[in-house]
Amino acid sequence: MKKIKKIKIKLNGKIKNINKNSKLSNIIKNFKIPLKKVAIELNQEIVDKKKLNNINLKKNDKIEIVHFIGGG
């Protein structure tokens, strides 16, 4: 049985262990994050949501997901 390597990332300030070679799109799906209502930042840079499938996460990446809140 092949063991899947894990890496540590930081998601909204909390350390998470994820599979090595995970894509950012997998994290969004796994945590059931509503794409239309959030902004995603990877290592202090805003991510183009069209490119989520192309971004492989690396050890110690920092992801911040900010929810939009309406109001007035």
C-alpha positions as CSV (number, residue, x, y, z in Angstrom):
1,M,0.0,0.0,0.0
2,K,1.4,3.4,-1.1
3,K,1.4,6.0,1.6
4,I,0.2,9.4,0.6
5,K,2.6,12.2,1.6
6,K,1.1,15.1,3.6
7,I,2.2,18.7,3.7
8,K,1.2,21.5,6.1
9,I,-0.4,24.6,4.9
10,K,-2.1,27.4,6.8
11,L,-5.8,28.0,6.0
12,N,-7.3,31.2,7.6
13,G,-4.6,31.0,10.4
14,K,-5.1,27.3,11.2
15,I,-2.6,24.7,10.2
16,K,-4.0,21.9,8.0
17,N,-2.4,18.7,6.8
18,I,-3.3,18.1,3.2
19,N,-2.1,15.6,0.5
20,K,1.0,16.6,-1.3
21,N,0.2,17.7,-4.9
22,S,-3.2,19.0,-3.8
23,K,-4.6,21.8,-6.0
24,L,-6.1,24.9,-4.6
25,S,-9.4,23.9,-6.2
26,N,-9.5,20.7,-4.1
27,I,-9.2,22.7,-0.9
28,I,-12.1,24.9,-2.0
29,K,-14.3,21.8,-2.7
30,N,-13.2,19.9,0.4
31,F,-14.1,22.8,2.7
32,K,-17.3,23.5,0.8
33,I,-16.4,27.2,0.2
34,P,-18.9,29.1,-1.9
35,L,-16.7,30.5,-4.6
36,K,-19.1,33.3,-5.6
37,K,-19.0,34.8,-2.1
38,V,-15.3,34.8,-1.3
39,A,-11.9,36.2,-2.2
40,I,-9.0,33.9,-2.1
41,E,-5.5,34.9,-1.2
42,L,-2.4,32.7,-1.6
43,N,0.8,33.9,0.1
44,Q,-0.6,37.4,0.2
45,E,-1.6,37.6,-3.4
46,I,-5.2,37.5,-4.7
47,V,-5.9,34.4,-6.8
48,D,-7.8,34.5,-10.1
49,K,-10.6,32.0,-9.5
50,K,-10.3,30.8,-13.1
51,K,-6.8,29.5,-12.3
52,L,-7.7,27.4,-9.2
53,N,-7.2,24.1,-11.0
54,N,-3.7,25.1,-12.1
55,I,-2.4,26.0,-8.7
56,N,-0.5,23.2,-6.8
57,L,-0.1,23.9,-3.1
58,K,3.3,23.7,-1.6
59,K,4.5,23.1,2.0
60,N,3.9,26.2,4.2
61,D,1.6,27.9,1.7
62,K,-0.7,30.4,3.5
63,I,-4.3,30.7,2.2
64,E,-6.7,33.3,3.4
65,I,-10.3,33.0,2.4
66,V,-12.4,36.2,2.9
67,H,-16.2,36.0,2.8
68,F,-18.1,39.0,1.3
69,I,-20.7,40.4,3.6
70,G,-23.4,42.7,2.3
71,G,-24.7,45.6,4.3
72,G,-25.2,49.3,4.2
